[in-house]
Amino acid sequence: MIIYRSKITVRDLNVLISSSQYYILTLMLVHKAYRYELDPNNQQRTSLLQHAGIARFTYNWGLDQRIKLHKNNQGNDRFTDPMKQHKLLNRLKKTQFPWMYECSKCAPQESLRDLGRAFKNFRRGLKEGKKIGFPRFKSKGMHDSFRLYGIIRFEGRNLQLPRIGKIRIKERRRIYYKGRILSVTVRRRANRWFVSVNVEEDIADPKPIVSYAVGVDLGIKTLATLSDGITFVNPCALGSQIKKLRKLSKSLSRKKKGSRNREKAKLRLARMHLKFFNVRQDTLHKLTTYLAKSHSKIVIENLGVSGMMKNRRLARAISDVAMYEFRRQLEYKCQWYGSKLHVAKRTFPSSKRCSSCGHKKKELSLSEREYECEECGLKIDRDLNAALNLVTVSLPETLNARGEDVRRSKSSGFAMQISVKQEPKWTDGPSCPSSS
């Protein structure tokens, strides 16, 4: 066997040459992030705070310098880049910032690169007409993070970081990563430290999954409704604890600024938001992995989430679903596991169109949870009807979700038009069907 390794994505070069003794196996180079929680001691916690503080100070210093250059100079002298700023910072370290030598040089350098990407995105938004805000100064205690590279390795349950040393990891595993470590990003959330290990890994180019296509309709009460009849209940991480969240927020607002009681209340509120984040991410990862591993093609809608968020009565519930995160995870997991993702056009009438005869309603209010066709008399759940319409986007126009002809007589009824796969519905919370 000859293994062909490439430094570029080889999905377009998926060539498998078979012979009597040899064949070529293509590999795909991907970047993965493994996230773990750290268990630092007091000395290591102080070192982590110093690195996060230097990264924040460097970002604010670089942003202030860019603003002053743009105001005081003319022409190309108004602009700079991360490399020039880093050279200037190195010259100022000896006289103005000698305390920066206590930490790794990677933290300020990567912070300036993040600032450069922020300005690049801002300028791109101006050209394309997108709402990408101007880079803002960072505040102490808000989004504390820094990035390191260099000599980084795992030694048992300890992670070796430059200038910080060995830090214990709370999770015990036989193998913590595969491939080659490129960098690590350390973040603090709710006074807990997490590390994301960015790894370059070679994986075998996946074989196409032999299965049927499925349409996925996202909702609020029901997280996802599939065209084969399976439904996934939304755990409502934020909505189920909204009363407790309001109570903690009110308690924080009543504390005196700068007091220790305010810091305690702030920590309690941050821990609750972290819990919401973990529940939401766990549910989405299990759902997207199940879809990418068990279906050959997945069809979803191109939803205008920003426009949907303008409805003040549904904005909180829509943000709790994390619809864009669902799509983002499906995009890279479909490449990993060999399935295909198809995004329907935003103008596609998935909810208004009948999945049996194709009749399109002029208006359909959000309160109508059951779709009733005016032409063929079909009565079906609104979300299931939308999922059945979505799956037909990737199939020939005369076929429905199960590959049957939809151009039958209107009196034949829904039961004769499709054969929905009967499987138990997922109604027991955030747990998901096994993805193994």
matplotlib code that plots the C-alpha trace (Angstrom):
import matplotlib.pyplot as plt

x = [0.0, 1.3, -0.1, -0.2, 0.1, -0.6, -0.3, -3.5, -7.1, -7.2, -11.0, -10.7, -7.8, -9.6, -8.0, -8.0, -5.9, -6.4, -4.1, -3.0, -0.6, -0.6, -3.1, -2.9, -4.8, -5.4, -5.2, -6.9, -5.1, -7.4, -7.1, -8.8, -9.1, -9.2, -10.6, -9.8, -10.1, -7.0, -6.4, -3.7, -2.4, -2.1, 1.3, 0.2, -3.1, -1.1, 1.0, -2.0, -3.5, -0.2, -0.2, -3.9, -3.1, -0.2, -2.2, -5.0, -2.5, -0.8, -4.1, -5.2, -1.7, -1.8, -5.3, -4.4, -1.3, -3.4, -6.0, -3.3, -1.5, -4.7, -5.5, -2.0, -0.6, -1.4, -1.3, 0.1, 1.7, -1.7, -1.6, 0.6, 0.7, 1.3, 5.0, 5.8, 4.0, 5.7, 9.2, 8.2, 7.0, 10.3, 12.2, 10.0, 10.1, 13.5, 12.6, 8.8, 7.5, 10.2, 7.6, 6.6, 9.8, 8.2, 5.9, 6.3, 6.8, 4.1, 1.2, 1.8, 2.8, -0.4, -2.4, -1.2, -2.0, -5.6, -5.7, -4.6, -7.3, -9.9, -8.9, -8.9, -12.4, -13.5, -12.2, -13.7, -17.1, -16.9, -16.2, -18.9, -21.5, -21.6, -22.0, -18.6, -17.8, -14.6, -12.2, -12.9, -10.6, -10.6, -11.6, -10.0, -11.8, -13.8, -12.8, -9.4, -7.4, -4.0, -2.3, 1.0, 3.1, 6.5, 7.4, 4.0, 3.6, 1.5, 3.3, 0.7, -2.0, 0.2, 0.4, 3.8, 3.4, 6.2, 7.3, 4.4, 5.5, 3.5, -0.2, -2.5, -5.5, -8.7, -9.8, -8.0, -7.5, -5.2, -4.7, -5.2, -4.6, -3.5, -1.2, 1.1, 0.4, 0.4, -0.6, -2.8, -5.3, -5.9, -9.2, -10.9, -14.6, -16.4, -13.0, -12.2, -9.3, -9.7, -7.1, -7.9, -5.1, -4.9, -3.7, -2.8, -4.0, -4.0, -7.2, -8.2, -10.4, -13.8, -15.9, -19.3, -22.0, -24.5, -27.9, -30.8, -31.0, -32.7, -34.2, -33.7, -36.1, -34.9, -37.4, -37.8, -39.9, -38.6, -34.9, -34.8, -37.5, -36.2, -38.0, -38.0, -40.2, -37.6, -37.7, -35.2, -36.5, -34.8, -33.3, -34.0, -30.9, -31.7, -35.4, -35.8, -33.7, -34.8, -36.3, -33.1, -31.1, -33.2, -32.7, -28.9, -28.8, -30.9, -28.7, -25.6, -27.1, -27.8, -24.2, -21.9, -19.3, -15.8, -17.1, -16.3, -20.0, -20.3, -17.5, -19.2, -22.5, -20.7, -19.1, -22.4, -24.0, -21.0, -21.2, -24.8, -24.1, -21.2, -23.7, -26.1, -23.2, -22.2, -25.7, -26.2, -22.9, -23.3, -26.7, -25.6, -22.5, -24.4, -27.1, -24.7, -22.5, -25.5, -26.7, -23.3, -22.6, -25.9, -27.1, -25.6, -27.0, -28.4, -30.5, -31.0, -32.4, -30.3, -32.0, -31.7, -31.1, -30.3, -33.7, -35.5, -33.8, -35.6, -38.8, -38.6, -40.9, -38.8, -35.3, -34.3, -35.7, -34.0, -30.6, -31.0, -31.2, -27.9, -28.9, -25.7, -23.6, -25.7, -24.8, -21.2, -20.7, -22.5, -20.2, -16.9, -18.4, -19.8, -16.3, -15.0, -17.5, -18.2, -21.7, -22.8, -24.5, -26.9, -28.2, -31.5, -32.0, -33.4, -36.4, -37.4, -40.9, -40.4, -43.2, -45.8, -45.6, -47.5, -45.2, -47.9, -49.2, -46.8, -49.5, -48.1, -50.0, -49.9, -49.7, -48.9, -48.8, -46.4, -49.4, -50.5, -48.5, -50.4, -50.3, -53.6, -53.5, -56.3, -56.0, -55.5, -56.7, -53.4, -53.0, -49.5, -47.3, -45.8, -42.2, -42.5, -44.0, -41.0, -38.5, -40.2, -40.0, -36.4, -35.3, -36.8, -34.4, -31.5, -33.7, -35.4, -38.5, -40.9, -39.7, -40.6, -38.5, -38.8, -38.1, -41.8, -43.7, -45.4, -47.5, -50.2, -53.9, -54.8, -57.3, -54.8, -54.0, -50.8, -50.6, -50.2, -47.8, -45.0, -43.9, -42.4, -39.9, -41.3, -38.6, -38.8, -38.7, -36.0, -38.0, -35.8, -33.8, -30.4, -29.2, -28.8, -28.8, -25.4, -23.1, -20.7]
y = [0.0, 3.5, 6.4, 9.7, 12.7, 16.2, 19.6, 20.8, 19.5, 16.5, 16.0, 17.2, 14.7, 11.7, 9.1, 5.5, 3.4, -0.4, -3.1, -6.5, -5.4, -1.7, 1.1, 4.8, 6.0, 9.8, 11.6, 14.9, 17.4, 19.1, 21.4, 20.3, 21.9, 19.8, 21.6, 20.8, 22.4, 23.2, 22.7, 25.3, 26.0, 29.5, 30.2, 29.0, 30.9, 34.1, 33.4, 32.8, 36.1, 37.9, 36.4, 37.4, 40.9, 41.4, 40.2, 42.7, 45.5, 44.9, 44.8, 48.2, 49.7, 48.6, 49.9, 53.3, 53.6, 52.8, 55.5, 58.1, 57.3, 57.7, 61.0, 62.6, 61.4, 61.6, 59.0, 55.6, 56.8, 56.5, 52.7, 50.0, 46.2, 43.7, 43.2, 46.9, 47.3, 44.2, 45.7, 49.0, 47.2, 45.3, 48.6, 50.0, 47.0, 47.8, 51.3, 51.6, 48.1, 46.0, 43.9, 42.3, 40.1, 38.1, 36.4, 34.6, 36.7, 34.8, 36.5, 40.1, 39.0, 37.0, 39.8, 42.2, 39.7, 39.5, 43.2, 43.1, 40.6, 42.8, 45.8, 43.6, 42.4, 46.0, 47.2, 44.1, 45.0, 48.5, 47.3, 44.6, 46.7, 44.4, 45.6, 44.8, 47.2, 49.1, 47.3, 48.2, 48.4, 45.4, 45.6, 43.8, 40.6, 40.4, 37.7, 37.0, 34.9, 34.5, 32.3, 30.5, 28.5, 26.8, 23.9, 22.5, 18.9, 16.6, 14.6, 12.3, 14.5, 17.6, 20.1, 21.8, 25.5, 28.1, 30.2, 28.8, 25.2, 22.1, 22.5, 19.7, 18.9, 17.9, 15.3, 12.0, 10.4, 7.9, 10.0, 13.8, 14.6, 13.2, 14.9, 17.9, 20.7, 24.1, 26.4, 26.6, 29.2, 29.7, 31.3, 32.1, 31.7, 32.0, 31.9, 28.6, 28.1, 26.2, 25.4, 24.8, 22.8, 23.5, 20.4, 19.6, 16.1, 13.7, 11.8, 9.3, 10.9, 9.6, 7.3, 8.7, 7.6, 5.2, 6.4, 8.6, 12.4, 14.1, 17.6, 19.4, 22.1, 24.1, 25.5, 26.9, 24.4, 21.5, 21.9, 20.0, 18.1, 15.6, 14.6, 10.9, 11.8, 12.0, 15.1, 16.5, 18.4, 21.8, 21.6, 25.4, 26.0, 29.7, 29.6, 26.9, 29.0, 32.5, 33.2, 32.2, 34.2, 37.3, 36.9, 36.7, 39.7, 41.7, 40.7, 41.8, 45.2, 45.9, 45.3, 48.2, 48.5, 47.5, 45.4, 41.8, 40.9, 42.3, 40.1, 37.0, 37.9, 38.4, 35.0, 33.3, 34.9, 33.9, 30.3, 30.2, 31.5, 29.0, 26.2, 27.4, 27.4, 23.9, 22.5, 24.2, 23.0, 19.5, 19.2, 20.7, 18.6, 15.3, 16.3, 17.4, 14.3, 12.1, 13.8, 13.8, 10.2, 8.6, 10.5, 10.9, 14.4, 16.9, 19.8, 22.9, 26.4, 29.6, 31.4, 35.1, 35.0, 38.7, 39.6, 37.0, 38.5, 41.8, 40.2, 41.2, 38.4, 35.6, 37.1, 35.3, 32.0, 32.2, 33.1, 30.1, 27.7, 28.9, 28.3, 29.6, 27.4, 24.4, 25.2, 25.9, 22.5, 20.7, 22.3, 20.8, 17.5, 16.7, 16.9, 14.7, 11.9, 11.8, 13.3, 16.3, 19.5, 21.4, 24.9, 25.8, 29.4, 31.9, 32.5, 28.8, 28.5, 25.5, 26.3, 27.7, 25.0, 21.7, 18.7, 16.5, 18.6, 21.6, 24.2, 27.4, 29.4, 33.2, 33.7, 31.5, 32.9, 31.6, 30.5, 27.9, 24.9, 22.5, 22.9, 22.4, 22.4, 24.2, 22.1, 18.5, 18.7, 17.5, 18.0, 17.7, 19.2, 22.5, 21.6, 18.1, 19.7, 22.1, 19.3, 17.3, 20.3, 20.8, 17.3, 17.7, 20.6, 18.1, 15.5, 15.6, 17.8, 14.9, 13.0, 13.6, 13.0, 9.1, 9.1, 8.7, 10.7, 13.8, 14.4, 12.0, 12.7, 15.2, 12.9, 10.2, 11.7, 12.2, 8.6, 7.4, 10.1, 9.4, 6.6, 8.2, 6.1, 5.2, 5.6, 6.7, 10.4, 12.1, 13.5, 12.8, 16.1, 16.8, 13.2, 12.2, 8.9, 7.1, 8.4, 5.5]
z = [0.0, -0.9, 1.1, -0.7, 1.6, 0.5, 2.1, 0.4, 0.5, -1.7, -2.0, -5.6, -6.1, -4.8, -7.1, -6.1, -8.5, -8.0, -9.3, -8.4, -5.6, -5.2, -4.8, -3.8, -0.7, -0.6, 2.7, 3.7, 5.8, 8.3, 11.3, 14.4, 17.9, 21.1, 24.0, 27.7, 31.1, 33.0, 36.7, 37.5, 41.0, 42.4, 40.9, 37.5, 37.7, 38.3, 35.3, 33.1, 34.3, 33.5, 29.9, 29.4, 30.7, 28.4, 25.5, 26.4, 26.9, 23.6, 21.7, 23.3, 22.7, 19.0, 18.5, 20.1, 17.8, 14.7, 15.6, 16.2, 12.9, 11.0, 12.6, 12.4, 9.1, 5.5, 2.6, 3.3, 6.5, 8.1, 8.0, 9.6, 9.9, 12.8, 11.9, 12.1, 15.3, 16.8, 15.9, 17.5, 20.6, 20.9, 20.9, 23.6, 25.9, 27.4, 28.5, 28.8, 29.3, 31.0, 32.8, 29.5, 29.6, 32.4, 29.9, 26.6, 23.5, 21.7, 23.6, 22.5, 19.0, 18.4, 20.0, 17.3, 14.6, 16.0, 15.8, 12.2, 11.3, 13.0, 10.8, 7.7, 8.5, 9.1, 5.7, 4.0, 5.6, 4.2, 0.7, 0.8, 2.6, 5.7, 9.2, 10.7, 13.5, 14.1, 16.5, 20.1, 23.2, 25.5, 29.2, 32.1, 33.0, 29.7, 27.3, 28.8, 26.4, 24.7, 22.1, 22.3, 20.0, 20.1, 22.4, 23.3, 24.3, 26.5, 29.3, 30.8, 32.2, 32.1, 29.3, 28.7, 27.7, 26.9, 30.0, 32.0, 32.5, 33.1, 33.9, 34.9, 32.8, 34.6, 32.0, 31.9, 28.5, 26.9, 23.8, 24.0, 20.4, 17.0, 14.5, 15.0, 17.4, 15.8, 18.7, 21.8, 22.8, 26.6, 27.7, 31.0, 31.4, 34.7, 36.4, 34.8, 32.4, 29.2, 26.5, 22.8, 21.1, 17.4, 15.6, 12.0, 11.3, 8.3, 7.9, 5.2, 2.5, 3.6, 1.4, 0.3, 2.6, 1.0, 2.4, 1.6, 1.5, 4.4, 4.8, 8.1, 9.3, 12.4, 14.8, 18.3, 20.2, 18.1, 17.5, 14.2, 12.3, 9.7, 6.5, 7.6, 10.6, 13.4, 15.6, 18.1, 21.0, 21.8, 25.4, 25.8, 27.8, 28.3, 28.3, 31.0, 33.5, 32.6, 36.0, 37.8, 35.3, 35.9, 39.7, 39.4, 37.0, 39.4, 42.3, 40.4, 39.5, 43.2, 44.4, 44.9, 42.1, 43.2, 46.2, 46.8, 46.9, 43.4, 42.2, 43.7, 42.1, 38.8, 39.0, 39.8, 36.7, 34.5, 35.7, 34.6, 31.2, 30.8, 31.7, 29.0, 26.5, 27.4, 27.1, 23.7, 22.3, 23.5, 21.8, 18.5, 18.3, 18.9, 16.4, 13.6, 14.1, 13.8, 10.6, 9.0, 9.7, 8.8, 5.6, 2.2, 1.7, 4.1, 2.9, 5.2, 4.7, 4.2, 7.1, 7.6, 11.3, 11.7, 10.2, 12.4, 15.5, 14.9, 16.2, 19.9, 21.0, 19.4, 19.5, 22.7, 21.7, 18.2, 19.7, 22.1, 19.2, 17.6, 14.0, 12.4, 14.7, 13.5, 9.9, 10.7, 12.4, 9.5, 6.9, 8.3, 9.6, 6.2, 4.8, 7.5, 7.3, 3.5, 3.4, 1.3, 2.5, 0.3, 1.4, -0.2, -1.4, 1.0, -1.3, -1.4, 0.1, 2.3, 4.8, 2.4, -0.3, 0.0, 0.0, -1.7, -4.7, -4.7, -4.1, -2.6, 0.0, -0.2, 3.5, 6.5, 10.0, 12.7, 14.8, 12.3, 13.5, 11.2, 7.4, 5.6, 1.8, 0.1, -3.1, -2.0, 1.6, 3.1, 6.8, 8.2, 10.8, 9.6, 10.3, 8.7, 5.6, 5.4, 5.8, 3.1, 0.7, 1.6, 0.7, -2.8, -3.6, -4.2, -6.0, -9.4, -9.5, -10.0, -6.9, -3.2, -0.1, -0.5, -4.2, -5.2, -7.8, -6.4, -9.6, -8.7, -8.5, -5.8, -4.2, -3.5, -0.1, 1.8, 3.0, -0.6, -1.6, 0.9, 3.2, 6.3, 8.1, 11.5, 14.2, 17.8, 18.3, 20.4, 23.2, 26.3, 26.3, 25.0, 24.6, 21.0, 19.1, 19.1, 16.4, 16.5]

ax = plt.figure().add_subplot(projection="3d")
ax.plot(x, y, z, "-o")
ax.set_aspect("equal")
plt.show()
